Amino acid sequence: MSIDSHDAYIAAAPEQFRSVLGQLRAQLSRALPDAIEVVKYGMPGFQIRETIIAGYAAFSKQCGLYVDPAAIAVHADEIASLKLKATKTGVTFSASKPIAADLVEKLATSSRSNKGL
Protein backbone atom coordinates (compact mmCIF):
# COMPACT_ATOMS: atom_id res chain seq x y z
CA MET A 1 0.00 0.00 0.00
CA SER A 2 1.35 3.38 -0.98
CA ILE A 3 0.87 6.19 1.50
CA ASP A 4 0.67 9.43 -0.45
CA SER A 5 -0.85 11.91 2.01
CA HIS A 6 -0.74 12.88 5.66
CA ASP A 7 -4.38 11.79 6.00
CA ALA A 8 -3.58 8.32 4.63
CA TYR A 9 -0.50 8.00 6.86
CA ILE A 10 -2.42 8.91 10.02
CA ALA A 11 -5.31 6.60 9.08
CA ALA A 12 -2.86 3.71 8.61
CA ALA A 13 -0.98 4.37 11.88
CA PRO A 14 -1.63 2.27 14.99
CA GLU A 15 -4.95 3.42 16.45
CA GLN A 16 -3.51 4.67 19.75
CA PHE A 17 -1.33 7.19 17.86
CA ARG A 18 -3.82 8.66 15.40
CA SER A 19 -5.06 11.56 17.54
CA VAL A 20 -1.50 12.41 18.68
CA LEU A 21 -0.31 12.41 15.05
CA GLY A 22 -3.25 14.61 14.05
CA GLN A 23 -2.34 17.10 16.77
CA LEU A 24 1.34 17.01 15.77
CA ARG A 25 0.41 17.63 12.13
CA ALA A 26 -1.70 20.66 13.12
CA GLN A 27 1.07 22.03 15.37
CA LEU A 28 3.66 21.70 12.59
CA SER A 29 1.25 23.30 10.14
CA ARG A 30 0.86 26.32 12.43
CA ALA A 31 4.61 26.55 13.09
CA LEU A 32 5.46 26.29 9.37
CA PRO A 33 2.51 28.03 7.66
CA ASP A 34 4.22 28.35 4.27
CA ALA A 35 5.45 24.74 4.14
CA ILE A 36 3.75 22.18 1.94
CA GLU A 37 2.79 18.75 3.19
CA VAL A 38 4.71 15.96 1.50
CA VAL A 39 5.29 12.25 2.01
CA LYS A 40 8.90 11.24 1.35
CA TYR A 41 10.45 7.86 2.10
CA GLY A 42 7.12 6.75 3.54
CA MET A 43 7.11 9.51 6.17
CA PRO A 44 4.93 12.64 6.27
CA GLY A 45 6.83 15.89 6.34
CA PHE A 46 6.72 19.62 5.83
CA GLN A 47 8.78 21.04 3.00
CA ILE A 48 9.83 24.56 2.05
CA ARG A 49 11.31 24.85 -1.43
CA GLU A 50 13.20 21.57 -1.83
CA THR A 51 14.03 21.12 1.86
CA ILE A 52 12.22 18.99 4.43
CA ILE A 53 11.98 21.06 7.61
CA ALA A 54 10.20 18.54 9.84
CA GLY A 55 8.73 15.09 9.60
CA TYR A 56 6.89 12.69 11.85
CA ALA A 57 6.30 8.97 12.10
CA ALA A 58 4.50 6.32 14.11
CA PHE A 59 6.03 3.01 15.07
CA SER A 60 4.61 0.09 17.03
CA LYS A 61 5.34 1.55 20.48
CA GLN A 62 6.09 5.25 19.93
CA CYS A 63 5.97 8.24 17.63
CA GLY A 64 8.76 10.51 16.50
CA LEU A 65 9.24 14.10 15.39
CA TYR A 66 12.24 14.55 13.10
CA VAL A 67 13.99 17.88 12.54
CA ASP A 68 17.44 19.31 11.84
CA PRO A 69 20.10 17.90 14.24
CA ALA A 70 21.05 21.42 15.36
CA ALA A 71 17.44 22.01 16.49
CA ILE A 72 17.64 18.90 18.69
CA ALA A 73 20.98 20.08 20.12
CA VAL A 74 19.70 23.60 20.89
CA HIS A 75 16.65 22.25 22.76
CA ALA A 76 18.33 19.19 24.35
CA ASP A 77 17.90 20.46 27.92
CA GLU A 78 14.17 21.09 27.46
CA ILE A 79 13.70 17.71 25.78
CA ALA A 80 15.49 16.01 28.68
CA SER A 81 13.56 17.99 31.30
CA LEU A 82 10.30 16.73 29.76
CA LYS A 83 11.68 13.18 30.00
CA LEU A 84 11.46 12.68 26.25
CA LYS A 85 14.01 10.60 24.39
CA ALA A 86 16.11 12.35 21.76
CA THR A 87 18.25 10.98 18.97
CA LYS A 88 20.52 13.05 16.75
CA THR A 89 17.61 13.94 14.43
CA GLY A 90 14.46 13.32 16.41
CA VAL A 91 12.41 13.19 19.57
CA THR A 92 10.37 10.10 20.36
CA PHE A 93 7.29 10.03 22.54
CA SER A 94 4.34 7.86 23.45
CA ALA A 95 0.60 8.35 23.06
CA SER A 96 0.27 8.70 26.82
CA LYS A 97 3.00 11.37 27.01
CA PRO A 98 2.90 13.34 23.75
CA ILE A 99 5.38 16.05 22.90
CA ALA A 100 4.33 19.52 24.14
CA ALA A 101 2.95 21.95 21.55
CA ASP A 102 5.40 24.71 22.45
CA LEU A 103 8.35 22.33 22.03
CA VAL A 104 7.01 21.24 18.62
CA GLU A 105 6.90 24.88 17.56
CA LYS A 106 10.41 25.59 18.89
CA LEU A 107 11.88 22.54 17.16
CA ALA A 108 10.14 23.31 13.85
CA THR A 109 11.15 26.98 13.76
CA SER A 110 14.69 26.16 14.89
CA SER A 111 14.98 23.46 12.20
CA ARG A 112 13.78 25.97 9.62
CA SER A 113 16.27 28.65 10.62
CA ASN A 114 19.11 26.10 10.74
CA LYS A 115 18.32 25.20 7.14
CA GLY A 116 18.45 28.86 6.15
CA LEU A 117 14.76 29.16 5.29
C-alpha positions as CSV (number, residue, x, y, z in Angstrom):
1,M,0.0,0.0,0.0
2,S,1.4,3.4,-1.0
3,I,0.9,6.2,1.5
4,D,0.7,9.4,-0.4
5,S,-0.8,11.9,2.0
6,H,-0.7,12.9,5.7
7,D,-4.4,11.8,6.0
8,A,-3.6,8.3,4.6
9,Y,-0.5,8.0,6.9
10,I,-2.4,8.9,10.0
11,A,-5.3,6.6,9.1
12,A,-2.9,3.7,8.6
13,A,-1.0,4.4,11.9
14,P,-1.6,2.3,15.0
15,E,-4.9,3.4,16.4
16,Q,-3.5,4.7,19.7
17,F,-1.3,7.2,17.9
18,R,-3.8,8.7,15.4
19,S,-5.1,11.6,17.5
20,V,-1.5,12.4,18.7
21,L,-0.3,12.4,15.1
22,G,-3.3,14.6,14.1
23,Q,-2.3,17.1,16.8
24,L,1.3,17.0,15.8
25,R,0.4,17.6,12.1
26,A,-1.7,20.7,13.1
27,Q,1.1,22.0,15.4
28,L,3.7,21.7,12.6
29,S,1.3,23.3,10.1
30,R,0.9,26.3,12.4
31,A,4.6,26.6,13.1
32,L,5.5,26.3,9.4
33,P,2.5,28.0,7.7
34,D,4.2,28.4,4.3
35,A,5.4,24.7,4.1
36,I,3.8,22.2,1.9
37,E,2.8,18.7,3.2
38,V,4.7,16.0,1.5
39,V,5.3,12.2,2.0
40,K,8.9,11.2,1.4
41,Y,10.5,7.9,2.1
42,G,7.1,6.8,3.5
43,M,7.1,9.5,6.2
44,P,4.9,12.6,6.3
45,G,6.8,15.9,6.3
46,F,6.7,19.6,5.8
47,Q,8.8,21.0,3.0
48,I,9.8,24.6,2.0
49,R,11.3,24.8,-1.4
50,E,13.2,21.6,-1.8
51,T,14.0,21.1,1.9
52,I,12.2,19.0,4.4
53,I,12.0,21.1,7.6
54,A,10.2,18.5,9.8
55,G,8.7,15.1,9.6
56,Y,6.9,12.7,11.9
57,A,6.3,9.0,12.1
58,A,4.5,6.3,14.1
59,F,6.0,3.0,15.1
60,S,4.6,0.1,17.0
61,K,5.3,1.5,20.5
62,Q,6.1,5.2,19.9
63,C,6.0,8.2,17.6
64,G,8.8,10.5,16.5
65,L,9.2,14.1,15.4
66,Y,12.2,14.6,13.1
67,V,14.0,17.9,12.5
68,D,17.4,19.3,11.8
69,P,20.1,17.9,14.2
70,A,21.0,21.4,15.4
71,A,17.4,22.0,16.5
72,I,17.6,18.9,18.7
73,A,21.0,20.1,20.1
74,V,19.7,23.6,20.9
75,H,16.7,22.3,22.8
76,A,18.3,19.2,24.4
77,D,17.9,20.5,27.9
78,E,14.2,21.1,27.5
79,I,13.7,17.7,25.8
80,A,15.5,16.0,28.7
81,S,13.6,18.0,31.3
82,L,10.3,16.7,29.8
83,K,11.7,13.2,30.0
84,L,11.5,12.7,26.2
85,K,14.0,10.6,24.4
86,A,16.1,12.4,21.8
87,T,18.3,11.0,19.0
88,K,20.5,13.1,16.7
89,T,17.6,13.9,14.4
90,G,14.5,13.3,16.4
91,V,12.4,13.2,19.6
92,T,10.4,10.1,20.4
93,F,7.3,10.0,22.5
94,S,4.3,7.9,23.4
95,A,0.6,8.4,23.1
96,S,0.3,8.7,26.8
97,K,3.0,11.4,27.0
98,P,2.9,13.3,23.7
99,I,5.4,16.1,22.9
100,A,4.3,19.5,24.1
101,A,3.0,21.9,21.5
102,D,5.4,24.7,22.5
103,L,8.3,22.3,22.0
104,V,7.0,21.2,18.6
105,E,6.9,24.9,17.6
106,K,10.4,25.6,18.9
107,L,11.9,22.5,17.2
108,A,10.1,23.3,13.8
109,T,11.1,27.0,13.8
110,S,14.7,26.2,14.9
111,S,15.0,23.5,12.2
112,R,13.8,26.0,9.6
113,S,16.3,28.6,10.6
114,N,19.1,26.1,10.7
115,K,18.3,25.2,7.1
116,G,18.5,28.9,6.2
117,L,14.8,29.2,5.3
